[in-house]
């Protein structure tokens, strides 16, 4: 039983604090847990990334200075042994996998893994899939959507009592602050409808399908703005050229993506699979209506049809293009969209669930 006067010490583990979904969520959790109950540390393989700026200064950062995840295991285990926290919270799939094998060497510490994707879709390398045999060693495994939960039970034989479903929190205060200083982004034009898509330029995010959709919209007064960077960058730029898409702009990684969402007529999620897409939640928090591909990963839990978005099959390129035209011809109430997200996913609601879980453990 936890001594009520003693603070619960928690170490969060991430590769870095680059501006990705997992990093955003773990930073939000760490920043807002009550300090009278928790003592918090952030263990990073590399102390770098845009979210270091917003991490509260009272959170100690442990920098392991290991560039590769596979070389990080021994330094992680050494730090855990040295610091003896009450809870270790690993927030990144590959680190979670490696760590699962060694949990039993620390019987007094509670271990939590937070998954970020539908694992069977995301983890394809055999050597990493092997470690999921040891996943039941975790005290709890957090997933964000029903799809993720079902996948872990059916495809990896994870015990149901080990899994806790907690949706992702949305930090409305942070977003409102960013929106207040937002100006019309370069390339946005009043004569056109502006459509925004955000994500890592990788196959998982389905931007190749989105470009094929826009090849059916060349004659329309619609511009597509894609934010993000990644290994498929050259391929997608070439595809844009080959398809002759003058109405598509790649903006690269953006420090303030919210200004694009604020002025967008529509947000599109083109992913092949997700975990519980923050960017879809954040689009709603900006009051922007969304059109999402019907893929695994909580899409149907986030989108309330007609209220904050619509769902369609992006593999049907022409049909999806027609759906875009239909949606942008309608008017949507920004306040209704914001409320639909705030009432279900605000950080106050979700952080209460994390707090309860940590205290129970």
WOHU-V315597 format. One record per residue. RES is the residue in one letter. NEAR is the number of other ideal C-beta (glycine too) atoms within 8 Angstrom. D_LAST is the distance of its C-alpha to the last C-alpha in Angstrom with 1 decimal. Layout:
res: (RES:RES)
near: (NEAR:NEAR)
d_last: (D_LAST:D_LAST)
This chain:
res: (X:X:X:X:X:X:X:X:X:X:X:X:X:X:X:X:X:X:X:X:X:X:X:X:X:X:X:X:X:X:X:X:X:X:X:X:X:X:X:X:X:X:X:X:X:X:X:X:X:X:X:X:X:X:X:X:X:X:X:X:X:X:X:X:X:X:X:X:X:X:X:X:X:X:X:X:X:X:X:X:X:X:X:X:X:X:X:X:X:X:X:X:X:X:X:X:X:X:X:X:X:X:X:X:X:X:X:X:X:X:X:X:X:X:X:X:X:X:X:X:X:X:X:X:X:X:X:X:X:X:X:X:X:X:X:X:X:X:X:X:X:X:X:X:X:X:X:X:X:X:X:X:X:X:X:X:X:X:X:X:X:X:X:X:X:X:X:X:X:X:X:X:X:X:X:X:X:X:X:X:X:X:X:X:X:X:X:X:X:X:X:X:X:X:X:X:X:X:X:X:X:X:X:X:X:X:X:X:X:X:X:X:X:X:X:X:X:X:X:X:X:X:X:X:X:X:X:X:X:X:X:X:X:X:X:X:X:X:X:X:X:X:X:X:X:X:X:X:X:X:X:X:X:X:X:X:X:X:X:X:X:X:X:X:X:X:X:X:X:X:X:X:X:X:X:X:X:X:X:X:X:X:X:X:X:X:X:X:X:X:X:X:X:X:X:X:X:X:X:X:X:X:X:X:X:X:X:X:X:X:X:X:X:X:X:X:X:X:X:X:X:X:X:X:X:X:X:X:X:X:X:X:X:X:X:X:X:X:X:X:X:X:X:X:X:X:X:X:X:X:X:X:X:X:X:X:X:X:X:X:X)
near: (2:7:5:4:3:6:7:12:12:15:15:14:13:15:10:11:14:10:9:7:11:11:15:11:13:14:12:13:12:13:10:8:14:6:8:4:9:11:8:13:14:15:11:15:12:12:9:8:10:8:12:10:5:7:13:6:4:5:11:6:10:10:7:12:6:9:5:6:9:6:9:14:10:7:10:13:10:8:12:13:8:6:9:7:11:9:14:14:11:13:14:11:11:8:16:15:12:13:15:14:8:10:11:6:6:11:5:4:11:9:13:15:13:14:14:11:12:13:14:8:9:11:10:4:6:5:5:10:9:7:11:12:5:9:16:8:9:13:7:12:14:13:13:13:14:8:10:18:11:8:14:15:11:6:7:11:5:11:7:6:4:11:14:8:11:9:12:11:13:16:9:10:6:9:13:8:8:11:11:6:7:10:5:5:10:4:8:10:7:4:4:9:10:12:15:16:14:11:12:9:13:9:7:9:13:13:13:11:12:14:14:10:14:15:10:9:12:10:3:8:5:13:13:14:15:15:13:11:7:9:5:11:10:6:8:14:9:8:10:11:7:6:10:6:11:5:11:11:8:9:11:7:7:8:5:8:10:12:13:14:14:11:10:14:6:14:16:13:14:13:14:9:11:15:14:14:14:11:12:16:14:13:13:17:12:13:9:14:10:15:15:16:15:8:11:9:15:15:16:6:8:15:12:7:7:4:8:12:14:11:11:12:8:13:5:8:12:7:9:14:12:8:11:15:10:8:11:11:5:6:3:7:6:8:7:10:15:12:8:12:15:11:6:8:12:12:11:6:10:14:13:8:9:11:11:8:13:12:9:5:10)
d_last: (9.0:8.8:12.5:13.4:16.1:14.3:13.3:10.0:11.8:11.5:14.2:15.3:17.9:20.9:24.5:26.0:26.2:29.1:29.4:27.7:25.3:22.1:23.0:23.7:20.4:18.3:20.8:20.4:16.6:17.1:20.2:18.9:15.5:16.5:17.6:17.4:13.6:13.1:15.2:15.8:17.7:19.3:20.4:23.4:25.8:28.5:28.6:30.5:30.5:31.3:27.9:28.0:30.4:27.8:24.8:24.5:26.2:23.5:21.2:22.3:23.5:23.4:26.4:26.6:30.1:29.9:31.8:30.7:27.3:28.5:29.3:26.0:24.0:25.2:25.0:21.3:20.5:22.7:20.9:17.4:19.1:20.9:18.2:15.2:12.5:8.9:8.2:11.1:11.9:15.1:17.1:20.3:21.3:23.4:21.1:18.2:20.7:21.9:18.6:17.4:20.0:18.8:15.1:16.0:17.8:14.6:12.9:11.1:9.6:6.9:9.2:9.6:13.3:15.0:18.3:21.3:23.9:24.9:24.5:27.5:29.8:28.5:28.0:31.4:31.8:31.7:30.3:27.1:26.8:26.9:23.5:21.9:22.7:19.6:17.3:15.5:14.3:11.6:8.1:8.8:12.3:13.2:16.8:18.9:21.5:22.5:24.8:22.1:20.0:23.2:24.2:21.1:21.5:25.3:26.1:23.3:22.3:18.5:16.9:16.5:13.2:11.7:13.2:12.2:15.4:15.4:18.9:20.1:20.7:24.3:25.2:28.3:29.2:29.4:31.4:33.7:34.4:35.4:37.5:39.4:40.8:41.5:45.1:46.7:45.8:48.7:50.1:49.2:52.4:53.3:55.7:52.9:49.7:46.9:44.1:41.1:38.8:36.0:34.2:34.4:37.9:36.8:37.6:34.2:35.2:38.5:40.8:43.5:43.5:43.5:46.6:48.3:47.6:49.2:52.3:53.0:52.9:55.3:57.8:55.4:54.8:51.1:49.5:46.3:44.2:41.7:39.2:37.5:38.3:37.7:39.4:41.4:43.0:46.5:46.5:45.7:48.3:50.8:49.9:50.5:53.9:54.9:54.2:56.0:53.2:54.6:52.2:49.0:47.8:45.1:43.7:41.4:38.1:38.1:36.4:36.6:36.4:36.0:39.7:40.6:38.4:39.9:43.5:42.8:44.4:41.9:38.8:38.6:35.7:37.4:34.5:34.7:31.0:28.0:24.2:24.2:27.0:26.4:30.1:30.8:28.5:30.1:33.6:32.9:31.7:35.1:36.8:38.0:38.6:37.3:38.8:36.3:37.0:35.7:33.2:29.7:26.7:26.2:29.7:30.4:27.2:28.4:32.1:33.7:37.1:39.8:37.5:35.8:37.1:38.6:37.7:40.4:41.1:41.9:43.4:46.3:47.5:50.3:48.4:45.6:48.3:49.8:46.5:46.2:49.7:48.9:45.7:47.3:50.3:48.1:46.9:43.2:41.9:39.6:38.0:37.2:35.6:33.5:32.4:31.4:28.8:27.8:27.2:24.7:23.2:23.5:20.9:20.4:19.3:17.1:15.5:14.4:12.5:10.8:10.1:8.7:6.3:5.3:5.5:3.8:0.0)
